[in-house]
Each structure stands twice: as C-alpha cells, then as structure tokens.
Amino acid sequence: MTFEEQIKKLEEIVNILESGEKTLEETVKLYEQGREISQNCKNILNNSKEKIVVINNNSNQEI
C-alpha cells in the first residue's frame, strides 16, 4: 500500500472509531490496525527524510 493509500485508510479508521458504532472488540481491532498503519507511515516519512538529506548532502558536495 502506498503512503497515500495508508493515510486514506487511517482516515477511514478514525472516522469509524469516532462514530462510536462499533463494539468494544471491533474498536480495539481497528485501533490496533490504525496504530500499525500510523507506524508504517512514520517509517515511510523517516526514510524519505533520510533520502532527502543524502541527496542534499551529495548536491552540496558537487558544488
């Protein structure tokens, strides 16, 4: 799943959780799924940041 798809899924989960229409068990499962997606997104962002730093450092060395 792409970063954008994961963000969309996370938004869907938040909307479901905020509706309060799920059972406790369903809510806990959705929360766990949301935390996992959130962590995946954080990892993607951190990796992207590291790549940008490397690119910028390489660009600065070439000048």
C-alpha positions as CSV (number, residue, x, y, z in Angstrom):
1,M,0.0,0.0,0.0
2,T,1.3,3.5,-0.9
3,F,1.8,6.2,1.7
4,E,-1.3,8.0,0.3
5,E,-3.4,4.8,0.5
6,Q,-2.3,4.2,4.1
7,I,-3.3,7.8,5.1
8,K,-6.7,7.3,3.4
9,K,-7.2,4.0,5.3
10,L,-6.1,5.7,8.5
11,E,-8.7,8.4,8.0
12,E,-11.4,5.8,7.4
13,I,-10.5,4.1,10.6
14,V,-10.6,7.3,12.6
15,N,-14.0,8.1,11.2
16,I,-15.3,4.7,12.1
17,L,-13.8,5.0,15.6
18,E,-15.3,8.5,16.1
19,S,-18.7,7.3,15.1
20,G,-18.9,5.1,18.2
21,E,-20.9,2.5,16.3
22,K,-18.6,-0.5,16.7
23,T,-18.4,-3.0,19.6
24,L,-15.5,-2.8,22.0
25,E,-13.8,-5.7,20.3
26,E,-14.1,-4.2,16.9
27,T,-12.9,-0.8,18.2
28,V,-9.8,-2.4,19.7
29,K,-9.0,-4.2,16.4
30,L,-9.5,-1.0,14.5
31,Y,-7.3,0.9,16.9
32,E,-4.5,-1.7,16.6
33,Q,-4.8,-1.6,12.8
34,G,-4.6,2.2,12.9
35,R,-1.6,2.2,15.1
36,E,0.2,-0.2,12.7
37,I,-0.7,2.0,9.7
38,S,0.4,5.1,11.6
39,Q,3.8,3.5,12.4
40,N,4.2,2.4,8.8
41,C,3.5,6.0,7.7
42,K,6.0,7.3,10.2
43,N,8.6,4.9,8.9
44,I,8.0,6.0,5.3
45,L,8.3,9.6,6.2
46,N,11.5,9.0,8.1
47,N,13.0,7.0,5.2
48,S,12.0,9.8,2.8
49,K,13.6,12.4,5.1
50,E,16.8,10.4,5.2
51,K,16.9,10.2,1.4
52,I,16.4,13.9,1.0
53,V,19.2,14.6,3.5
54,V,21.5,12.3,1.5
55,I,20.5,13.9,-1.8
56,N,21.1,17.4,-0.4
57,N,24.4,16.4,1.1
58,N,25.5,14.9,-2.3
59,S,24.3,18.1,-4.1
60,N,26.3,20.3,-1.7
61,Q,29.4,18.3,-2.2
62,E,29.2,18.6,-6.0
63,I,29.0,22.4,-5.9
